């Protein structure tokens, strides 16, 4: 009986899924855009995610701010407030904001943040300050 009880923690440890042992780096932080898959975006858009749910950043042209209305790692960015600068070129601005509005989940993969939703993937690089 003693052998079985000692082996039980080892058996249970073997049942841990990859998601439970994945990157546990917190999601809140500052990021620079790597890519919105399938969309050409000019410049270097940025994103800041705060622990309290506030989000802000710079799109290809305009600044934005808003809230994550879900609990991380879930995302529901809803309507973001943006500035209305007269941009010299569109630079993927519309597609960038459409993609941000469509993401539903975030996860860290090393130094990157991956945001996904139906038919959209956005990759960000963590910025250290």
C-alpha positions in Angstrom: 0.0 0.0 0.0 2.8 2.4 0.8 4.4 2.0 -2.7 1.1 3.0 -4.3 0.7 6.1 -2.2 4.3 7.2 -3.0 3.8 6.6 -6.7 0.5 8.6 -6.8 2.1 12.1 -6.9 4.3 11.0 -9.8 1.3 9.7 -11.7 -0.6 12.9 -11.1 2.4 15.0 -12.1 2.5 13.2 -15.4 -1.1 14.2 -16.1 -0.3 18.0 -16.2 -1.1 19.4 -19.6 1.1 21.6 -21.7 -1.2 24.6 -21.1 -0.5 24.3 -17.4 3.2 24.2 -17.9 3.3 26.9 -20.6 4.8 30.4 -20.4 3.6 32.0 -17.2 4.9 35.5 -18.1 2.2 38.0 -17.3 0.4 39.5 -20.3 0.2 43.1 -19.1 3.0 45.2 -20.5 4.3 47.2 -23.5 4.5 45.8 -27.0 5.5 46.6 -30.6 3.7 45.1 -33.5 5.5 42.3 -35.4 2.6 41.5 -37.8 -1.1 41.3 -38.3 -1.2 38.1 -40.4 -2.4 38.7 -43.9 -2.4 42.5 -43.6 0.2 45.1 -44.6 0.6 47.6 -41.8 3.0 50.5 -42.0 5.0 52.0 -39.1 5.5 50.4 -35.8 2.2 50.3 -33.9 2.4 49.9 -30.2 0.2 48.4 -27.5 0.1 48.8 -23.7 -2.0 46.4 -21.7 -2.5 47.3 -18.0 -3.3 44.9 -15.2 -6.6 46.8 -14.6 -7.8 46.1 -18.1 -6.9 49.5 -19.7 -5.4 49.3 -23.2 -3.8 52.0 -25.2 -1.3 52.5 -28.0 -0.4 53.9 -31.4 -1.8 52.4 -34.6 -0.2 53.0 -38.0 -1.3 56.6 -37.7 -3.7 57.3 -34.8 -3.5 56.8 -31.0 -6.1 54.6 -29.3 -7.4 53.9 -25.9 -10.0 51.6 -24.4 -10.6 48.7 -22.0 -10.4 44.9 -22.1 -13.9 44.0 -21.0 -12.9 40.4 -20.3 -10.5 38.8 -17.8 -7.1 38.0 -19.3 -6.2 35.8 -21.1 -9.6 36.4 -22.7 -10.0 39.6 -24.8 -12.9 41.8 -25.6 -11.6 45.1 -26.6 -14.9 46.5 -27.8 -15.0 50.0 -29.3 -11.6 51.7 -29.0 -11.5 55.5 -28.9 -9.0 56.8 -31.5 -7.6 60.2 -32.5 -8.7 61.5 -35.9 -5.4 62.6 -37.4 -5.2 63.4 -41.1 -3.0 60.5 -42.2 -0.9 61.0 -45.3 -1.4 57.4 -46.3 -3.8 54.8 -44.9 -1.0 52.3 -44.1 -3.4 49.5 -43.0 -5.0 51.6 -40.3 -8.6 50.3 -40.9 -7.4 46.6 -41.1 -5.3 47.1 -37.9 -8.2 48.3 -35.9 -10.6 45.7 -37.3 -8.1 43.0 -36.2 -7.8 44.5 -32.7 -11.6 44.4 -32.4 -11.7 40.7 -33.5 -9.1 39.2 -31.1 -10.6 37.0 -28.3 -7.5 35.6 -26.6 -4.0 36.5 -25.6 -1.0 34.4 -24.6 2.7 34.9 -24.2 5.2 32.9 -26.2 8.6 33.8 -24.9 9.2 37.5 -25.7 6.1 37.7 -27.8 2.4 38.3 -27.2 0.1 36.3 -29.6 -3.5 37.7 -29.9 -6.0 35.5 -31.8 -9.6 35.5 -32.8 -11.7 34.1 -35.6 -9.7 34.5 -38.7 -7.1 36.9 -37.1 -3.7 36.6 -35.5 -1.7 39.5 -34.3 1.9 39.1 -33.1 3.6 41.6 -30.7 7.1 41.9 -29.4 7.5 42.7 -25.7 9.3 46.0 -25.1 11.5 46.3 -22.0 11.9 49.6 -20.4 
